[in-house]
Amino acid sequence: QVQLVESGGGLVQAGGSLRLSCAASGRTFSSYDVGWFRQAPGKEREFVAAINRSGGSTDYADYVKGRFTISRDNAKNTMYLQMNILNPEDTAVYYCAARVSYAFPRRQRTEYAYWGQGTQVIVSS
């Protein structure tokens, strides 16, 4: 199993940037594909980005492609989401998630067995 803890959320003005981190416990972080999801008030949790266990492959939702960058450092058991050119529509609670590596990429939240508690991102206009 793996436990996940997000950090780095906060309040930012439109056009600004934030970097989210997701720290994983356990010694087998490199066995997992990991991803970011987000959930805005009154909306379903949606896929944002994913990265495979080696970090060699990534996948992005169209609405963040070109603005967000996902990365990981397996030596530090940590995943990152660099978010640039933020807009108010990016306001949400951001969750990191993990799944045992198989058939990357996967965008359905049901494919991910492990979840963090979430970190709030608010983008003001």
N, C-alpha and C positions, 0 to 999 in steps of 0.2 A: 504494500500500500504506500501511498504518498500523501502527505499533508501539504496544503498550499496556503500561503499568506500573501495577500496583495498589499502594496503600498504605493505612494506617489500621487494619489488623487488630490484634488483640490479645486480651487476657483481660479479661472483664467479668463482673460478677455478674448473675444473673438479675434482670430488671427494668431493667437499665441500657441505655445507648445507646452506639453507635459510629457514626462517619462514615467510610465508605470513599471513597477517591478513585481515579480511573483517569486517568492522564495519557497523552495520545496525541501521537505525533510526526507530523510532516507538516503540510502546509498545507490539507488537504482534509477535516479532521475533520468539518466540517459536511455533508459528502456521505454520511455514514454514520449509519445507525441503530445504536444501541449498547444493550447490555444487561448484566445481571449474572446469573451462574449460580453454583451452589454444589455442592460435592461433599463429603458426609460419608464417614467411613471405611466401606468395604464397601458403599457405595451408588452408584447412578448419579448422574452430574452432572445437576442439575435447574435448570429455569428459575426465576428470582426476579423480575426486572423488566426492562422495556425502555423506551426513549424514542426517539422518532423524531428525524430529523436536525435539525429546527427546535426541538425541545423542546416542541412544542405538543401532542403526544400521548404518553400513557404507558400501560403495561400491567403488571399485577401478578399474580403467582400468588396464589391464594386464601389460602395459608398465611402470606403476609406483608402482605396488603392491610390497610390501616389502621394498620400498624406501621412499614412501610418507605416511604421516599420517594426516588424516583430523580429526578435533575436533571442538567443539563449547562450548561456555560458555553463556548460555541463560541469566544469571544474568547480563552479561556485553554486551549482544546483539552483540556478536562477534564470528566469525568463524575463524579457523586457518588451515593452510596447512604447516606442517613440511616436508621439502624436504631434503632428505639426499642422498648421493652418486650421486650427480648431474652429468650429462654428457652433452656434447654439444647439443645432440638431445632434451634436455629439454628446450633449448632456445626458448622463446615465450613470448607473452603477456598473462598474466594469469588473468582470469576474475572470479569473484564470481557471483553466480546467485541464485535466490530463486524462489520457487514455493509453492503455498498453499499445505500443506501436504495432499497427497493422493497417495495410491498405490506406495509405495517406493520399490525398487529404480527406478529411471528414468534417462536414459543417453542421451536422445535426447535433443538438445539445444532448440528445439521448445516447449518443455514441461516446460521451465522456463520462467516466465513472467517478472522477474525483474533482472537487470544486473548492475554491477558496470562498471566503466570506464576502468578498467584494470591496471595492473602493470607489467612493463617489467622485465623479468628475462633473463640474458645473462650468459651463461656458457662457459668459455674459455677453450680451450684444452691445 
